[in-house]
């Protein structure tokens, strides 16, 4: 019975990740969609997300966040064009830097 509960828990945790990966896009591209920037959603910076439309930033990605287990809401930026909405500045991959 304990094994069955653990299996159900594992499936419950993995199902959203599997569903997010079932799109028709290139599996090598970890960005959920192309992400404009005007959002429309209400998730804040660095909140877990599954689609750009969920984020205030309009960008949901895991591309630049190696330690993040899921895609997160973020903004694009770079050293020559700092985004004032990135409180810690930009990381080397061109997205808001997360605090360690």
N, C-alpha and C positions, 0 to 999 in steps of 0.2 A: 504494500500500500504506500509506503514511504517513497519507493522508487517511482511509482505512478504520479504522486504529487510533485516530485522533482521534475519529472518529464513534462507535466502540464505547465509548471512554472517556467521551465526553459522555453517551451513552445510559445507561451504567452509573451515572454520577453523578446524572442527572436522573430515572431510573426510580423510586427511592424517594420522591422529592418528588411525582411524578405519582401514584403509588399512594396516597400519603397524602391527596391531594386528590380521590380518587375515592369519597368517602363520600356518604351520602345527605343530609348536612346542608346548611345554607345556605352557599353559597360565600363570602358576605361575612363569615362568622364564622370567624375564624382560630383559635378555641379548638378543640382536638381533640374534647373532650367537655365536659360541665359541670364536672367536677372537684370532688370532695368535699374531701378533704384527708387521708385516712388512707392513701392510696397502696396499698402492697402490693408495688410494684416495688422495684428496688434502685438506680435511677439517682439520683445526687446532684443538688443544686441547680445549675442552669445547664447540666446535661448535655443534649445533643441527644436528642430523643425524637420519637415519632410517636403516642403514645397515653398518656392519663393513667395507665393501669395500670402503665406502665413506671417511673414516678417514685415515690420515697419520699414526696414531697409530695402525690401524687395529682392534680397539675395539670401538664399539658403544653400550652403555648401559645406563640404568636409574637405575640399581640395587642399586647403592650406593648414589644416589643423590635424596634424598627425596623431596627437594624443586624444582627440575627441572621439568617443565611441559612436557618435551620430552626427549628421550634418547640423550646423548651427547658423543662426542669423548673423550676418556681418555686412560690412561695407568694403568696397574695393578702394585702395589708395596706394600711393607710392611716395618715396622721399621727395620727389619734385612736385607732387600735388597732394599734400597732406589733407586728409579729410578731417574737418573739425569734429565730426561725429565719432571719431576713433579716439577715445580718451587716453590710450597708451601709445598712440602713434601707429605706424604701419609695421608689419612684419616683413621679412625678406621676400615673401611670396606675393605681396601686394594686397594684403587684407588687413583689417584691424588687428593689432597685436593684443593678445590676451595676457593678463597678469599671471605670473607663475604661481 
